[in-house]
Amino acid sequence: MAMRLLLAVASLMTMSASAAADVVTRIDDETVTGTVTAVDSRGTVMVSEVVGRQTRVASIPAGEVLSVRFNATSPSSRKGDLIVLSSGERYHVVTETGTAGLTGISCTSGDALHGKNLVRFADARAWVPLGKDADAVLREIDALVNDRDVVLTVEGDRLTGVVESVGSEGVEVTARPGRMRVRRDMLRGIAFSKTLKPWVEPGRLLAEVHLSDGSVVVGDVRGPEAGVYELRSVLGAVWTAPAAGVREIRFRGGKLTWLSDLDPVKAEVTPFFNRAWPWRKDRSVWDNPLTVAGVVYARGLGTHSRTQLTYDIGAEYVRLISDLGIDDETRGTGTATVSVTGDGRMLLAPFEVTGGGRPRRLKLNVAGVRHLTLLVDFGRDQDTGDHVDWLNARLIRK
């Protein structure tokens, strides 16, 4: 009895230790569990793992890492205005007093980000003051097709023109009536021109650092030194963040290419009746976060039967990895047929995907393939609920 009790306690302690560990996932889906001791996006990720009774240190090249998920994190909170950049970065920071003629938004430490930077208007895509429903405002901003700045007010007005300054007291904008100041308490947000400076991926390994307050910095990361990470944005800002506030570091570029970062050379959408559902990047068919079996995925494709997407991958890659499932938004309905071909050759024979189940993992050899085609076809229930998600779909280079 005593031995059983000891074994049970040991088992619980092992489970607890495993649950409390950091997890490093390689681009080929292999994982290393332990304690991450160092991250250098231009070098390696160091993780200390326990194997049996021994502790060993694994050194993994950053270019071969998909993500680093940390266990020890600070509670979630948001202190500061939200600034969204063209690179996809999100800063929850304090907007400082602005002066007419500035070329950007002067901002300083929020909850997780520490430092002081000037975000150029040319790099900004949205600004939402603290206290507003940021998600609702961003949805409205995303829906705009604006080649000029648009200031949104709490009264429902939209002032289109050129934002001259953004500060703690409000904004100055030159619009049709002329130059005017809008007080902070009258603001819902700012949509900056979407055509001013389109974002171009730099073509190198980038780290996406996700913080406890919802901030995301894209660029380089190094640390921790004395419990602090140094974050260098690809757009020039330099921040620091306490290690306890770093939730996850995701990598893109290097040997990995997200399928949602590519545009298909051919996209065919065939409706069953009259309505064709569009395919989406990093969102479901109904424009929700990609979610299957209760798990939310940041990257992937949302498709509907019948959709055929063909990509020119130039024989640069050796493997396609993706999870496949029907999005939870269908509430368990949906039956679709999925297949994959490369240069007309069958790489994945047609198989059935049904709603309500766990996703299926695909690992396909695409070595030498130039044209890769994904097909989501009608299933047994015509097109009802056929919201097929390609979750974390990615290509791995040689």
C-alpha positions in Angstrom: 0.0 0.0 0.0 2.8 2.4 0.9 4.6 1.6 -2.3 1.4 2.3 -4.3 1.1 5.6 -2.5 4.7 6.5 -3.3 4.2 5.6 -6.9 1.0 7.6 -7.1 2.7 10.7 -5.6 5.7 10.3 -7.9 3.4 10.1 -10.9 1.5 13.2 -9.8 4.8 15.0 -9.3 6.0 14.0 -12.8 2.7 15.2 -14.3 2.9 18.4 -12.4 6.4 19.0 -13.5 5.6 18.2 -17.1 2.5 20.5 -17.0 4.7 23.3 -15.6 7.4 23.1 -18.3 8.1 25.3 -21.2 7.6 23.7 -24.6 9.8 24.2 -27.7 8.2 23.0 -30.9 10.3 22.4 -34.0 9.1 23.1 -37.5 8.7 19.4 -38.1 6.4 19.2 -35.0 8.9 17.4 -32.7 8.8 18.9 -29.2 11.3 19.5 -26.4 9.9 20.0 -22.9 11.8 21.6 -20.1 13.0 25.0 -19.1 14.0 27.5 -21.8 17.2 29.3 -20.6 18.0 31.5 -23.6 16.4 32.6 -26.9 18.4 34.4 -29.7 16.4 34.7 -32.9 19.6 35.1 -34.8 21.2 32.2 -33.1 19.8 29.4 -31.0 17.1 28.4 -28.5 18.5 26.7 -25.4 16.3 24.4 -23.3 17.2 22.4 -20.3 15.2 19.1 -20.3 15.1 16.2 -17.8 15.6 12.8 -19.3 15.2 10.0 -16.7 17.4 11.2 -13.8 19.7 13.3 -16.0 19.4 16.9 -17.1 20.7 17.8 -20.6 20.7 21.1 -22.5 19.4 21.1 -26.0 20.6 23.8 -28.4 18.2 24.3 -31.3 18.9 26.6 -34.3 16.2 29.3 -34.2 15.5 28.7 -37.9 14.3 25.2 -37.0 12.0 26.3 -34.3 8.2 26.8 -34.8 7.4 28.2 -31.4 8.5 28.5 -27.8 5.6 28.4 -25.3 6.4 29.5 -21.8 4.6 28.2 -18.7 5.6 30.9 -16.1 3.7 34.1 -17.1 2.3 37.1 -15.5 -1.5 37.7 -15.3 -3.2 39.2 -18.4 -3.9 42.9 -18.2 -4.0 45.8 -20.6 -2.7 49.2 -19.6 -2.4 51.6 -22.4 -3.7 52.6 -25.9 -3.4 50.1 -28.7 -1.3 50.8 -31.7 -1.4 48.3 -34.7 1.5 48.5 -37.2 1.7 47.4 -40.9 3.9 44.5 -39.8 1.1 43.1 -37.7 2.6 44.2 -34.5 0.4 45.4 -31.6 1.6 47.7 -28.9 -0.4 48.3 -25.7 1.4 51.5 -24.6 0.9 55.0 -23.2 0.5 57.7 -25.8 2.5 60.8 -24.8 1.6 64.4 -25.4 1.8 65.1 -29.2 2.9 68.2 -31.0 1.6 69.3 -34.4 4.1 68.4 -37.1 5.3 65.2 -35.5 5.9 62.3 -37.9 4.5 59.7 -35.6 3.0 58.6 -32.3 5.3 59.1 -29.3 4.7 56.2 -26.9 6.2 54.8 -23.7 5.9 51.8 -21.4 2.6 50.0 -21.0 2.0 46.8 -19.0 4.4 44.3 -20.6 6.4 46.6 -23.0 9.0 48.9 -21.5 10.8 51.7 -23.3 10.1 54.8 -25.3 9.6 54.9 -29.1 8.2 57.0 -31.9 5.9 54.9 -34.2 5.9 56.6 -37.6 2.6 57.4 -39.1 3.8 55.6 -42.3 4.1 52.4 -40.3 0.9 52.7 -38.3 -2.4 51.1 -39.3 -4.6 51.8 -36.3 -4.7 53.5 -33.0 -7.4 52.8 -30.4 -7.5 54.7 -27.0 -7.6 52.8 -23.7 -11.1 52.1 -22.5 -12.7 51.5 -26.0 -13.7 48.1 -27.4 -10.5 47.6 -29.3 -11.8 44.5 -31.1 -14.9 46.2 -32.3 -13.0 49.3 -33.5 -10.4 47.2 -35.3 -13.1 45.3 -37.1 -14.6 48.6 -38.3 -11.1 49.8 -39.3 -10.3 46.6 -41.1 -13.4 46.9 -43.2 -12.4 50.4 -44.5 -10.9 50.8 -47.9 -9.0 54.1 -47.1 -6.2 55.7 -49.0 -6.3 58.6 -46.4 -6.4 58.7 -42.7 -9.8 58.3 -41.0 -10.6 59.6 -37.5 -13.5 57.8 -35.8 -15.5 59.7 -33.2 -17.8 58.4 -30.4 -20.7 60.3 -32.2 -20.3 58.1 -35.2 -18.5 60.7 -37.4 -15.6 59.8 -39.7 -13.2 62.6 -40.4 -11.2 61.8 -43.6 -7.9 63.6 -44.2 -4.4 63.7 -42.8 -3.6 63.1 -39.1 -1.1 65.7 -38.0 -0.5 64.6 -34.4 -1.6 62.1 -31.9 -1.2 62.7 -28.2 -2.5 62.1 -24.7 -5.1 64.9 -25.1 -6.4 64.0 -28.5 -5.5 64.3 -32.2 -5.1 67.0 -34.8 -6.4 66.2 -38.3 -6.6 68.2 -41.5 -9.9 67.3 -43.0 -12.3 68.9 -45.5 -13.5 71.7 -43.0 -9.8 72.5 -42.3 -7.4 71.7 -39.5 -9.2 70.7 -36.3 -8.5 69.2 -32.9 -10.5 66.2 -31.6 -10.4 65.7 -27.8 -9.4 62.2 -26.5 -12.8 61.6 -24.9 -14.4 62.1 -28.3 -12.2 59.5 -30.0 -13.0 55.9 -30.9 -9.9 55.3 -33.0 -7.8 56.2 -36.0 -7.5 54.2 -39.3 -4.3 55.3 -41.0 -4.0 55.1 -44.7 -3.7 51.6 -46.0 -1.8 52.6 -49.1 0.8 54.9 -47.6 3.4 52.2 -47.1 2.4 48.6 -47.8 4.2 46.0 -45.6 6.8 43.9 -47.4 8.1 40.8 -45.6 11.9 41.2 -45.3 12.6 37.6 -46.3 14.5 36.5 -43.2 13.8 34.7 -40.0 11.5 36.8 -37.8 10.3 36.2 -34.2 6.7 37.1 -33.1 6.9 37.8 -29.4 3.4 37.5 -27.8 3.1 39.2 -24.4 0.7 38.8 -21.5 -1.2 42.1 -22.3 -1.8 41.2 -25.9 1.1 43.1 -27.3 3.0 41.5 -30.2 6.5 42.5 -31.4 7.8 41.2 -34.7 11.5 41.2 -35.3 14.4 40.0 -33.2 14.4 38.7 -29.6 17.3 38.0 -27.3 17.5 37.1 -23.6 16.6 36.8 -20.9 19.3 38.9 -19.3 18.6 39.4 -15.6 15.0 38.3 -16.3 14.4 40.7 -19.2 14.1 40.1 -22.9 15.3 42.6 -25.5 12.9 43.0 -28.4 13.9 44.8 -31.7 11.0 45.5 -34.0 11.5 44.9 -37.7 10.3 48.5 -38.1 12.9 50.0 -35.8 11.4 50.2 -32.3 13.5 48.7 -29.4 11.6 47.4 -26.3 12.3 45.3 -23.2 9.9 42.9 -21.6 10.1 41.0 -18.3 10.4 37.2 -18.9 7.3 36.6 -16.8 5.3 38.7 -19.3 6.4 36.6 -22.4 3.7 34.1 -23.3 5.0 32.7 -26.5 7.6 33.3 -29.2 6.7 32.1 -32.7 9.1 32.1 -35.7 8.5 32.6 -39.3 10.8 32.7 -42.3 14.0 30.6 -42.3 13.2 27.1 -43.4 9.5 27.6 -42.8 6.9 29.4 -44.9 3.3 29.7 -43.7 0.9 28.8 -46.5 -1.2 31.8 -45.6 1.7 34.0 -46.4 1.5 32.8 -50.0 -1.0 33.8 -52.7 -2.3 30.9 -54.9 -1.6 31.3 -58.6 -5.1 29.8 -59.2 -8.1 29.8 -56.9 -11.4 28.1 -58.0 -14.5 28.3 -55.8 -17.5 26.4 -57.1 -20.8 26.8 -55.1 -23.2 23.8 -54.7 -26.2 26.0 -55.4 -25.8 29.8 -56.0 -23.7 31.0 -53.0 -19.9 30.7 -53.1 -18.1 31.0 -49.8 -14.8 32.7 -50.0 -11.6 31.1 -48.7 -9.7 33.1 -46.1 -6.2 33.5 -44.7 -5.8 32.9 -41.0 -9.6 33.0 -40.5 -12.5 30.6 -40.8 -15.0 30.8 -43.7 -17.2 32.9 -41.4 -14.3 35.2 -40.6 -13.8 33.8 -37.1 -10.5 32.6 -35.5 -9.6 29.1 -36.8 -11.0 26.8 -34.1 -11.2 23.0 -34.1 -12.0 20.8 -31.1 -11.8 23.8 -28.8 -8.3 24.8 -29.9 -7.7 28.2 -31.5 -5.0 28.3 -34.3 -3.3 31.6 -35.3 -2.3 30.5 -38.8 -3.9 28.5 -41.5 -6.6 28.6 -44.2 -10.4 28.6 -43.9 -12.0 26.9 -46.9 -15.4 25.7 -48.0 -16.5 23.0 -50.5 -15.8 23.2 -53.3 -12.5 25.1 -53.2 -9.4 24.3 -55.2 -6.2 26.3 -54.5 -3.0 25.9 -56.5 0.3 27.3 -55.3 3.6 27.7 -57.3 6.1 26.6 -54.7 9.0 26.4 -57.2 10.4 23.0 -56.0 11.9 24.8 -53.0 10.3 22.7 -50.3 10.4 19.1 -49.0 7.4 18.9 -46.7 3.9 20.1 -46.2 2.6 19.9 -42.6 -0.9 20.8 -41.6 -3.7 19.8 -39.3 -7.1 19.3 -41.0 -10.5 19.7 -39.4 -14.0 21.2 -39.7 -14.3 24.5 -37.8 -16.2 24.4 -34.5 -18.4 27.2 -35.9 -20.5 24.5 -37.7 -21.4 23.0 -34.3 -20.5 19.5 -35.4 -22.0 19.5 -38.8 -20.2 19.1 -42.1 -18.7 16.3 -44.2 -16.2 17.2 -46.9 -13.7 15.3 -49.1 -10.1 16.6 -49.1 -7.1 15.7 -51.4 -3.7 17.1 -52.3 -1.8 16.8 -55.6 1.6 18.0 -56.7 2.2 18.7 -60.4 -0.9 16.5 -61.1 0.4 13.6 -59.0 -1.7 12.4 -56.1 0.1 13.2 -52.8 -2.9 12.6 -50.6 -5.7 10.4 -51.7 -9.2 11.8 -51.2 -10.4 11.2 -47.6 -13.4 12.4 -45.6 -13.3 15.1 -43.0 -16.3 15.3 -40.6 -17.4 17.9 -38.1 -17.1 17.5 -34.4 -13.9 15.5 -34.5 -10.3 16.2 -33.7 -8.1 17.4 -36.5 -6.1 15.0 -38.6 -2.3 15.6 -39.0 -0.8 15.7 -42.5 2.9 15.3 -43.3 3.3 15.1 -47.0 6.5 14.8 -49.1 6.6 17.7 -51.6 10.2 17.4 -52.7 10.5 18.4 -56.3 6.9 19.7 -56.5 6.4 23.0 -58.3 2.6 23.3 -58.4 0.8 22.2 -55.2 -3.0 21.9 -55.3 -5.3 21.7 -52.3 -8.9 20.5 -53.0 -11.8 20.6 -50.6 -14.7 18.9 -52.4 -18.4 18.2 -51.6 -19.1 15.5 -49.1 -22.1 13.3 -48.3 -24.2 16.2 -47.1 -23.6 18.4 -50.2 -22.0 21.5 -48.9 -23.7 21.8 -45.5 -21.2 22.9 -42.8 -18.2 22.1 -45.0 -15.9 24.7 -43.3 -12.6 22.9 -43.7 -9.6 24.5 -41.9 -6.0 23.9 -42.9 -4.5 24.5 -39.4 -1.0 25.8 -39.0 -0.4 24.8 -42.7 3.3 25.3 -43.5 5.9 24.4 -46.0 9.4 23.3 -44.9 12.5 24.1 -47.1 15.3 21.7 -47.8 
